[in-house]
Amino acid sequence: MKPLRLWIAGFFLGVLLHACPRTSAQTIPLEQGPPIRVTVDRVNVGVIVTDRDGNFFDGLGREDFRVFDNGVEQPITDFLSVTEPAQVLLFMESGPAVVFLGAEHMRAADKLLNGLSADDRVAIAGYSREPELLQDFTADKATTRLALENLNFMLGFAQLNLSSSLVSAIDWLDHLRGKKSIVVLSTGVDTTPEGKWQAIRQKLETSDVRVLAVSLSGDFRKPVKHRVLTHEQKEDRALLKQGFGAADDSLRELTRLTGGRVYFPKNQKDFDRAYAEIAQLIRHEYSIAFTPPVHDGQIHSIEVKVKGGERRVDHRQAYLAPAAAALSR
């Protein structure tokens, strides 16, 4: 391995050994987490509808949807078709992975920009210890491309607090209405303290932001060619493999909780396909909204049904209803 790649592998070995595995955190019952209190006068639900072959349904209207709160059907108060603009935040890990890759895979995100509609608005943020907004939302794709070309990924490597940074980014989008997505470009390594995971999980599960993720760790798993490894190096690679397996699970869970998807590309063609599919998912999202029927400060389940034949319906699964006391203040 080149010296830089060896140093990066050593860095990841260190952070992976100290990162909190999301798999163990998932076993904690949701009710044990501290409540997150927010004031909600409407519930936004992004919905993607496909057939059994993965083809999108475009021409659906408000009358084609039914939405249920804890199993009870609710009137739809707002509806946006797939032609309405979306807000997309590109959320990029700022650590050794992107330094080693020289932003190669980041710039491949141009494939994503090409697939979005002209009116879709895009912002860019990076994260290591915490998130940093690098470019605010704009529909000018040329400005976004220029920002991608000039990104500085040397923001800091001491921590990679993925899940806590993602929650902060979701808070940035709270004031926006309509279709909202965060596209995470990350190795999945997460040094967020384990004690924060339950509140983070609840925030993700009840958010109206869909999280889509592209793993950047593929290059670090490729076998070393034409080199005999020492016993210690073999042990390090085994630990790295185990750690990146936990990182993959983290990305899967972060996206699952928001009704999103995760991709694990192994080469440039895989990256291109992932970005092209993400653009299609964003462009084919409907947005519906309803008023919460009660203000009890509890988590409510959401179910969306679509009229017609056999269809797959992807959407968020829950929301946190406002507490009556919070609304009265």
C-alpha positions as CSV (number, residue, x, y, z in Angstrom):
1,M,0.0,0.0,0.0
2,K,1.1,3.6,-0.6
3,P,2.1,5.4,2.6
4,L,-1.0,7.6,2.5
5,R,-3.3,4.7,2.2
6,L,-1.5,2.9,5.0
7,W,-2.0,5.9,7.2
8,I,-5.6,6.1,6.3
9,A,-6.1,2.5,7.1
10,G,-4.5,3.0,10.4
11,F,-6.8,5.9,11.1
12,F,-9.9,3.9,10.3
13,L,-8.7,1.1,12.4
14,G,-8.4,3.5,15.4
15,V,-11.8,5.1,14.9
16,L,-13.6,1.8,14.1
17,L,-12.3,0.3,17.3
18,H,-13.9,3.2,19.3
19,A,-17.0,3.8,17.2
20,C,-20.3,2.7,18.6
21,P,-21.9,-0.3,16.8
22,R,-25.4,0.6,15.7
23,T,-26.3,-3.0,15.7
24,S,-26.2,-3.3,19.4
25,A,-28.0,0.1,19.8
26,Q,-30.9,-1.2,17.7
27,T,-31.9,-3.7,20.4
28,I,-32.9,-0.9,22.9
29,P,-36.7,-0.5,22.9
30,L,-37.8,2.9,21.4
31,E,-39.9,3.7,24.5
32,Q,-36.8,4.0,26.6
33,G,-35.4,7.0,24.7
34,P,-35.9,10.5,26.0
35,P,-38.9,12.2,24.3
36,I,-38.2,14.8,21.6
37,R,-40.7,17.6,21.9
38,V,-41.6,19.5,18.8
39,T,-44.6,21.6,17.7
40,V,-46.3,20.1,14.7
41,D,-49.4,21.5,13.0
42,R,-49.1,19.3,10.0
43,V,-47.4,16.1,9.1
44,N,-45.5,15.9,5.8
45,V,-45.1,12.5,4.2
46,G,-42.9,11.8,1.2
47,V,-44.2,8.9,-0.9
48,I,-42.6,6.9,-3.7
49,V,-44.9,4.5,-5.6
50,T,-43.5,1.7,-7.9
51,D,-44.7,-1.5,-9.4
52,R,-43.3,-5.0,-8.8
53,D,-40.6,-4.3,-11.5
54,G,-39.5,-1.0,-9.9
55,N,-41.2,1.2,-12.4
56,F,-42.4,4.6,-11.0
57,F,-46.1,5.7,-11.2
58,D,-46.2,9.3,-12.3
59,G,-49.7,10.5,-12.9
60,L,-51.3,9.9,-9.5
61,G,-53.4,12.6,-7.8
62,R,-54.6,13.4,-4.3
63,E,-57.6,11.1,-4.8
64,D,-55.4,8.1,-5.3
65,F,-53.9,8.3,-1.8
66,R,-55.2,7.4,1.6
67,V,-53.2,8.1,4.8
68,F,-53.7,6.6,8.2
69,D,-52.7,7.8,11.7
70,N,-52.5,4.9,14.1
71,G,-54.8,3.0,11.8
72,V,-57.4,5.8,11.5
73,E,-57.8,7.4,8.1
74,Q,-57.1,11.2,8.0
75,P,-58.1,13.9,5.4
76,I,-55.2,14.9,3.2
77,T,-54.7,18.6,3.6
78,D,-51.9,19.2,1.1
79,F,-50.6,17.3,-2.0
80,L,-47.6,17.9,-4.2
81,S,-47.2,15.8,-7.4
82,V,-43.9,14.4,-8.7
83,T,-43.5,17.5,-10.9
84,E,-43.1,19.8,-7.9
85,P,-39.5,20.9,-7.0
86,A,-37.6,19.1,-4.3
87,Q,-34.9,20.2,-1.8
88,V,-31.8,18.0,-1.8
89,L,-28.9,18.2,0.6
90,L,-25.6,16.5,-0.4
91,F,-24.1,15.5,2.9
92,M,-20.5,14.5,2.6
93,E,-18.0,12.9,5.0
94,S,-15.0,15.1,5.5
95,G,-12.3,12.7,6.5
96,P,-9.5,10.4,5.2
97,A,-11.7,8.5,2.8
98,V,-12.4,11.5,0.6
99,V,-8.8,12.8,0.9
100,F,-7.6,9.4,-0.3
101,L,-10.1,9.3,-3.1
102,G,-9.2,12.8,-4.2
103,A,-12.9,13.8,-4.4
104,E,-13.2,11.4,-7.4
105,H,-16.3,9.8,-6.3
106,M,-17.7,13.1,-4.9
107,R,-17.5,14.7,-8.3
108,A,-19.3,11.7,-9.8
109,A,-22.3,13.2,-8.0
110,D,-22.6,15.3,-11.1
111,K,-24.6,12.2,-12.4
112,L,-27.0,13.0,-9.6
113,L,-27.3,16.7,-10.6
114,N,-27.9,15.6,-14.3
115,G,-30.8,13.5,-13.2
116,L,-32.6,16.1,-11.1
117,S,-35.2,18.5,-12.5
118,A,-34.3,22.0,-13.4
119,D,-36.3,23.4,-10.4
120,D,-34.9,21.1,-7.8
121,R,-32.8,23.0,-5.2
122,V,-29.5,21.5,-4.0
123,A,-27.3,22.4,-1.0
124,I,-23.9,21.0,0.1
125,A,-22.7,20.2,3.6
126,G,-19.7,18.4,5.0
127,Y,-19.2,16.8,8.4
128,S,-16.6,15.3,10.7
129,R,-17.1,16.2,14.3
130,E,-20.1,18.3,13.4
131,P,-21.8,19.4,10.1
132,E,-20.9,22.5,8.2
133,L,-23.0,24.1,5.5
134,L,-20.8,24.7,2.4
135,Q,-23.4,25.9,-0.1
136,D,-27.0,26.9,0.6
137,F,-29.9,25.7,-1.5
138,T,-30.0,26.8,-5.1
139,A,-31.6,25.7,-8.3
140,D,-28.6,26.8,-10.3
141,K,-26.9,23.4,-11.0
142,A,-23.8,25.2,-12.6
143,T,-23.2,26.9,-9.2
144,T,-23.5,23.5,-7.5
145,R,-21.1,21.9,-9.9
146,L,-18.6,24.6,-9.3
147,A,-18.9,24.2,-5.5
148,L,-18.3,20.4,-5.9
149,E,-15.2,21.0,-7.9
150,N,-13.8,23.4,-5.3
151,L,-14.6,21.5,-2.1
152,N,-11.9,21.4,0.5
153,F,-12.2,18.0,2.4
154,M,-9.5,18.9,5.0
155,L,-12.1,19.9,7.6
156,G,-10.8,17.6,10.3
157,F,-10.3,13.9,11.0
158,A,-10.5,13.6,14.8
159,Q,-14.1,12.4,14.8
160,L,-16.7,11.2,12.3
161,N,-19.9,11.9,14.1
162,L,-22.2,10.7,11.3
163,S,-25.5,10.1,13.1
164,S,-25.5,13.2,15.3
165,S,-24.4,15.4,12.4
166,L,-27.2,13.9,10.3
167,V,-29.7,14.9,12.9
168,S,-28.4,18.4,13.0
169,A,-28.8,18.5,9.2
170,I,-32.4,17.3,9.5
171,D,-33.0,20.2,11.9
172,W,-31.7,22.6,9.2
173,L,-34.5,21.4,6.9
174,D,-37.3,21.6,9.4
175,H,-38.6,24.9,8.2
176,L,-38.8,23.7,4.5
177,R,-42.1,22.3,3.3
178,G,-42.6,19.8,0.5
179,K,-40.2,17.2,-0.7
180,K,-36.9,16.9,1.2
181,S,-34.0,14.5,0.8
182,I,-30.5,14.1,2.3
183,V,-28.0,12.2,0.1
184,V,-25.3,10.9,2.4
185,L,-21.8,10.2,0.9
186,S,-20.0,8.4,3.7
187,T,-17.9,5.4,4.8
188,G,-20.6,4.8,7.5
189,V,-18.0,5.1,10.3
190,D,-19.7,6.7,13.2
191,T,-18.0,8.0,16.4
192,T,-21.2,9.5,17.9
193,P,-21.4,8.5,21.6
194,E,-23.6,5.5,22.1
195,G,-25.7,7.2,24.7
196,K,-27.1,9.6,22.0
197,W,-28.3,6.8,19.7
198,Q,-31.8,6.3,21.1
199,A,-32.8,10.0,20.7
200,I,-31.2,10.1,17.3
201,R,-33.2,7.0,16.3
202,Q,-36.4,8.6,17.4
203,K,-35.6,11.8,15.5
204,L,-34.8,9.9,12.3
205,E,-37.9,7.7,12.5
206,T,-40.2,10.7,13.0
207,S,-38.6,13.1,10.5
208,D,-40.1,14.1,7.2
209,V,-36.7,14.0,5.5
210,R,-35.8,10.9,3.4
211,V,-32.2,9.8,3.8
212,L,-30.4,8.1,0.9
213,A,-26.8,6.9,1.3
214,V,-23.9,6.0,-0.9
215,S,-21.0,4.1,0.8
216,L,-17.5,5.3,0.1
217,S,-15.7,2.4,1.8
218,G,-15.4,0.1,-1.2
219,D,-11.9,1.1,-2.1
220,F,-10.6,0.3,1.4
221,R,-11.8,-3.3,1.2
222,K,-10.0,-4.3,-2.0
223,P,-7.3,-6.9,-1.4
224,V,-3.7,-5.8,-1.5
225,K,-2.1,-7.2,-4.7
226,H,1.4,-8.5,-5.1
227,R,2.3,-8.2,-1.4
228,V,2.8,-10.7,1.4
229,L,1.2,-9.4,4.6
230,T,2.6,-10.0,8.0
231,H,0.5,-11.6,10.7
232,E,-0.1,-8.3,12.4
233,Q,-1.2,-6.7,9.1
234,K,-3.6,-9.6,8.5
235,E,-5.1,-9.0,11.9
236,D,-5.5,-5.3,11.2
237,R,-7.2,-6.0,7.9
238,A,-9.6,-8.5,9.6
239,L,-10.4,-5.8,12.2
240,L,-11.0,-3.2,9.4
241,K,-13.3,-5.7,7.6
242,Q,-15.3,-6.2,10.8
243,G,-15.4,-2.5,11.5
244,F,-16.6,-1.6,8.0
245,G,-19.3,-4.3,8.3
246,A,-20.6,-2.4,11.3
247,A,-20.4,0.8,9.3
248,D,-22.5,-0.8,6.6
249,D,-25.1,-1.7,9.1
250,S,-25.1,1.9,10.4
251,L,-25.9,3.2,6.9
252,R,-28.6,0.6,6.4
253,E,-30.3,1.6,9.7
254,L,-30.0,5.4,9.2
255,T,-31.7,5.0,5.8
256,R,-34.3,2.4,6.8
257,L,-35.6,4.6,9.6
258,T,-36.5,7.4,7.1
259,G,-37.9,5.2,4.3
260,G,-34.7,5.6,2.3
261,R,-32.2,3.4,0.6
262,V,-28.5,2.7,0.7
263,Y,-26.0,1.8,-2.0
264,F,-22.6,0.0,-1.8
265,P,-20.8,0.7,-5.1
266,K,-17.6,-1.2,-5.9
267,N,-16.5,0.7,-9.0
268,Q,-17.2,3.9,-11.0
269,K,-20.1,2.3,-13.0
270,D,-21.7,1.3,-9.7
271,F,-21.4,4.9,-8.5
272,D,-23.0,6.2,-11.7
273,R,-25.9,3.8,-11.4
274,A,-26.4,4.7,-7.7
275,Y,-26.5,8.4,-8.4
276,A,-28.8,8.0,-11.4
277,E,-31.3,5.9,-9.4
278,I,-31.2,8.3,-6.5
279,A,-32.1,11.2,-8.9
280,Q,-35.0,9.1,-10.1
281,L,-36.2,8.5,-6.6
282,I,-36.1,12.2,-5.8
283,R,-37.8,13.2,-9.0
284,H,-40.6,10.6,-8.5
285,E,-41.6,11.5,-4.9
286,Y,-45.1,12.7,-4.1
287,S,-45.7,14.8,-1.0
288,I,-48.9,14.6,1.1
289,A,-49.7,16.2,4.4
290,F,-52.4,15.9,7.1
291,T,-53.2,17.6,10.4
292,P,-52.4,15.5,13.5
293,P,-55.8,14.5,15.0
294,V,-54.6,14.7,18.6
295,H,-52.0,16.6,20.5
296,D,-50.7,13.9,23.0
297,G,-46.9,14.2,22.6
298,Q,-46.8,10.5,21.5
299,I,-45.3,8.7,18.6
300,H,-48.0,7.8,16.0
301,S,-47.6,5.3,13.2
302,I,-48.2,6.4,9.6
303,E,-49.5,4.2,6.8
304,V,-50.1,5.3,3.2
305,K,-52.2,3.3,0.7
306,V,-52.5,3.8,-3.0
307,K,-55.5,2.9,-5.1
308,G,-55.0,0.4,-7.9
309,G,-53.2,-2.9,-8.3
310,E,-50.2,-4.3,-6.6
311,R,-47.8,-1.4,-5.8
312,R,-44.9,-0.8,-3.5
313,V,-45.3,2.3,-1.4
314,D,-42.2,3.8,0.4
315,H,-42.7,6.4,3.1
316,R,-41.8,7.4,6.6
317,Q,-43.3,5.2,9.3
318,A,-44.0,7.5,12.2
319,Y,-44.2,11.1,13.5
320,L,-44.2,12.7,16.9
321,A,-47.4,14.5,17.7
322,P,-47.3,17.8,19.5
323,A,-48.1,18.0,23.2
324,A,-51.0,20.2,24.1
325,A,-49.0,22.1,26.6
326,A,-46.4,23.0,23.9
327,L,-49.1,24.3,21.6
328,S,-50.6,26.5,24.3
329,R,-47.3,28.3,25.2
